[in-house]
Each structure stands twice: as structure tokens, then as C-alpha cells.
Amino acid sequence: MSAMRTRLAGALALAVAVVPASAETDISAQAIVNKASAAAYYQGADGKATVSMTIADAQGRKRTREFVILRADVDDLDNGEQRFYVYFSRPADVNRTAFLVWKHVGSDDDRWLYLPALDLVKRIAASDERTSFVGSHFFYEDVSGRSPEEDTHILVEETENYYVIESAPKKPDAVEFSKYKNWIHKSTFIPVKTEYYDQYGEVYRTYSALRVEDVEGHPTVVESRMEDRNIGGVTTMVYRAVDYDIGLPMDIFSERYLRTPPREHLR
């Protein structure tokens, strides 16, 4: 399916020009976060993208990763059950590595990682969800998204173009942050910036949506960045060949396809 793409803008101001922002609205912080989660992770009934990841460490040394990500919604509900499948092709040391997520509502997600060098399927515990995703500055949880119900949300600022939401974990012992702040674009509900704060109230980790395009009628982040000041460095992800509503079969999101990838859906 061909994708008509129109660049909306650049850097953090990228999403502002989509349509004029609305005037003051009576909307709760929880509703805003629910819409933002749906905009970031639930566009279309399913989707596919080819991703180029560049990891730069504190010394500026760079590594790259190439992978395809497949996603399918289990039901028609925003922020409902989902499945994710990630398959790595480059470089050689991660070729055939595969990552599978069953995203649940009201309970911990199930995550598996296939390591071809060991021919091993590794179950990722809930306690490891906020650890590095294949050596990058993104976490496993960043790939499939954090449930809006895991945190309490407060609308701390409303500008002409953004809702600024501050969120605190309901289970603070399960995460490494004390709170995080989201800048959510009013027209698209795309989160364009997220700052994570440590126990001392200092920002140590920052997500930025660098570029947003309209793909088949869906505002879509096609370039993003994660910076971690604790370890230094930054990871950038560029999404290509993004496609929605392609009719992915649900059975490919199963453990047996970790060792035997569904190649016809990865091309």
C-alpha cells in the first residue's frame, strides 16, 4: 500500500502546524494521556515499519541497528491488548534476533527475546522492562509503550499548542524515575517531548519526536531520539516504509515465530 506523506514540521515545533490548536478545553489529564497513548501506539488496526537505529555513546562512538517492527491490535479499543514483533537484520551480530511483546491491560506485559547465537528464547521479566533495548538508550517498555493506568497524571500547564502533563508512578519501587513530564500536541495528541526525573528532581532522560509525517491519514513519528544523561550518549531511530492496516495475521505474534520469522511479512 503506498503512503502519501506530508511533513508537518521540524524538531520539537514539528507538530504545531498540523491544524490550529483549539481554545481552552475541559479535558482531564487522564483523558489527555489516554489519547496520547492511542496516537503514539494505536494508529490503524495494525502496522509495519522499517527502523534504522543509531546508538552514540558518551564518547561519540556510533553503532547501528536495522530492524522491522510489526504491530497488531487484539481488539478495537484504544489502549487495549496488542501484539508486537521486532526482527533485526543488521549488523551481523544481531541478525535474526527477535523480540515479541504481548501487551496486556491491567496486568504485566509478556515479553520474549530470541538470541540466535545461543538459540535461546529468553523471557523478559517485568522488572527488566525499563532496561536497555538491545544496547540502546531506549528501554524495552519504550518500544511498546507504557500503560496510562500505571501512573497518576496532572495537567500542569496548557499552552497554545501543548498540554503539559506531569505523571508519577503508582508503584514507585518498580521504576527508576520519580516522575516524568510530557508535552502533548493538542491537535494530534502526539507526545513530542518527555522528560524523566530522578529522585532528586533532576532530568536525567529525555525523549524527543524529531519529525512527524502524515502517513495514510495518521500523524506518525518518523524520527525520534532518546538521551540519557546518566550514562551519556543518545539513540536516534528513523522509521521508513511505514504502513497501516495491512492485515497482519495474529498467529505470527507467537513464540514459535521467534526462531522461524514470518519473512513474507518482513519484506
Stockholm file with secondary structure:
# STOCKHOLM 1.0

chainA/1-267         MSAMRTRLAGALALAVAVVPASAETDISAQAIVNKASAAAYYQGADGKATVSMTIADAQGRKRTREFVILRADVDDLDNGEQRFYVYFSRPADVNRTAFLVWKHVGSDDDRWLYLPALDLVKRIAASDERTSFVGSHFFYEDVSGRSPEEDTHILVEETENYYVIESAPKKPDAVEFSKYKNWIHKSTFIPVKTEYYDQYGEVYRTYSALRVEDVEGHPTVVESRMEDRNIGGVTTMVYRAVDYDIGLPMDIFSERYLRTPPREHLR
#=GR chainA/1-267 SS CCCCEEEEEEGGGGGGGSSCCCSCCCCCHHHHHHHHHHHHHCSSSEEEEEEEEEEECTTCCEEEEEEEEEEEESSSSTTCCEEEEEEEEESGGGTTCEEEEEECSSSCCEEEEEETTTTEEEEECGGGTTSBSTTSSSBHHHHHCCCGGGEEEEEEEECSSEEEEEEEESSGGGSSCSEEEEEEETTTCCEEEEEEECTTSCEEEEEEEEEEEEETTEEEEEEEEEEETTTCCEEEEEEEEEEECCCCCGGGSSTHHHHSCCGGGTC
#=GC SS_cons         CCCCEEEEEEGGGGGGGSSCCCSCCCCCHHHHHHHHHHHHHCSSSEEEEEEEEEEECTTCCEEEEEEEEEEEESSSSTTCCEEEEEEEEESGGGTTCEEEEEECSSSCCEEEEEETTTTEEEEECGGGTTSBSTTSSSBHHHHHCCCGGGEEEEEEEECSSEEEEEEEESSGGGSSCSEEEEEEETTTCCEEEEEEECTTSCEEEEEEEEEEEEETTEEEEEEEEEEETTTCCEEEEEEEEEEECCCCCGGGSSTHHHHSCCGGGTC
//
